[in-house]
Amino acid sequence: MKIFPLFCVSAFSFLLLACSSTKSAQQVMAEDRAYMYKEAYKAYIDAENKYLNLLFNIERLPEEEELWIMKREQMRELEQLKASMLQARGELDESLQDWEKYLAELQKETAAAAATKRAHFRDPNDARTSPGQLLPGEFESKLR
């Protein structure tokens, strides 16, 4: 149970590193959010371990009032850490979606550029996308 989130974060980190050497703003944001989630998860696990230790101590010494007070405080801390961890996960998901949108747009732009390079027009007018469109270099020739 504890290994799965760490595996997901490490697999995601590997994916981020493997994608490119120059990082886009969306990729940097996704990496930052992944780091924030990883740290929030670690803090939650540490607090959970303290809480379990405290429960063990209460089981051994149920008459200790101080342990019960510490239990309530630890439970509040766990709830706060859980909320921050869930918020960090939501932000991570949003940043991943933004990055995926960016990559899709980049792929479309690359495909469009490649399509115009591959297009072999027999008639120069075939390159026009609308009837009144000027082709590159056509404006200067009409001025002369």
Secondary structure, DSSP 8 states (H G I E B T S, - for coil): --HHHHHHHHHHHHHHHHH-SS--HHHHHHHHHHHHHHHHHHHHHHHHHHHHHHHHHHHH-TT-HHHHHHHHHHHHHHHHHHHHHHHHHHHHHHHHHHHHHHHHHHHHHHHHHHHHHH---SSGGGG-SSTT---TTHHHHHH-
